[in-house]
Amino acid sequence: MTAQPTGRLRGNDLVLSRRFRASMEDVWTSITDPESTARWLM
């Protein structure tokens, strides 16, 4: 996982990206299950 997210502007949108050392299933759960989201943002 990178230390800090990277961001760029695409038109009027701010696009943030971050790499995770986790399975796709774990990452998907982290963004679709509110109880799991906090674990990924800390």
C-alpha positions in Angstrom: 0.0 0.0 0.0 1.3 3.4 -0.8 1.9 5.8 2.1 -0.3 8.5 0.7 -3.1 8.5 -1.9 -2.3 10.2 -5.1 -4.8 12.6 -6.8 -5.2 14.3 -10.2 -7.8 16.5 -11.8 -9.7 15.1 -14.8 -12.0 17.9 -16.0 -14.1 18.8 -12.9 -13.4 15.5 -11.2 -10.8 14.8 -8.6 -9.5 11.3 -9.1 -7.8 9.6 -6.1 -6.0 6.3 -6.4 -4.3 4.1 -3.9 -2.8 0.6 -4.1 -3.6 -2.1 -1.6 -1.8 -5.4 -0.9 -5.1 -7.3 -0.5 -7.3 -9.6 -2.5 -9.9 -8.0 -4.8 -12.6 -9.5 -2.6 -11.2 -7.8 0.6 -11.0 -4.4 -1.2 -14.5 -4.8 -2.6 -15.8 -5.6 0.9 -14.0 -2.6 2.3 -15.9 -0.2 0.0 -19.3 -1.9 0.1 -19.5 -2.8 3.8 -19.6 0.2 6.1 -18.2 -1.7 9.0 -15.2 -2.6 7.0 -14.6 0.8 5.5 -13.1 2.3 8.6 -10.4 -0.4 8.8 -9.1 0.7 5.3 -9.2 4.5 6.0 -7.1 4.4 9.1 
